[in-house]
Amino acid sequence: MPKPLCPRDAWIVRLRTEALAVGTPAAAKVATVGLWIATYASDAGQKAFPGTQALAVLTGYTPQTVHRATKVLEAIGLLGRHLRMNASPLYSLLLPEAPSDWDRHMERFTDVTQRRVDPARKSA
């Protein structure tokens, strides 16, 4: 009989399965950030506290991309985030009962805030 997976490993399998089902480059980036966060977590899937800069270096993405990816993981219910004063957030890996709705929340990943140019200043 196979040994049951620890919660962290079960979370990794679920993230990988769902990202493959979505099958987009954006989902792959979100999954990559999630997998790196999981490497910091305990076997129980708790107490992961990598900083955004560390995740950016490990993934090769910009800090903004890492931030957007964590927002997607939070929105789909796979990642819990607890803010700490003067420190990086404390993440926990969550395994909701129902499959995650990636399509509804991927807009958080592709939304990029851009500075709006005042039309009066644009002509200058």
DAWO-V410647 format. One line per field, one symbol per residue. ss: DSSP state (H for helix, E for strand, - for the rest). phi: phi as a letter, one per 20 degrees, with the letter a starting at -180 (. if undefined). burial: # if it has 24 or more other ideal C-beta (glycine too) atoms within 12 Angstrom, else .. A space follows every 50 residues. Layout:
ss->???
phi->???
burial->???
This chain:
ss->------HHHHHHHHHHHHHHHH--HHHHHHHHHHHHHHHH-------E-- -HHHHHHHH---HHHHHHHHHHHHH---EEEE-------EEEE------- -HHHH-HHHH--------HHHH--
phi->.fffffgfffffffffffffffmdgffffffffffffffeefgfndlecf efffffffenefgffffffffffffenecdccfcflbffdecedcffeff efgfdffffefcfcfeefgfefff
burial->.......##.##.##..##..#...################...#..#.# ##..##..#.#...#################......##.#####....# .#..##.##...............
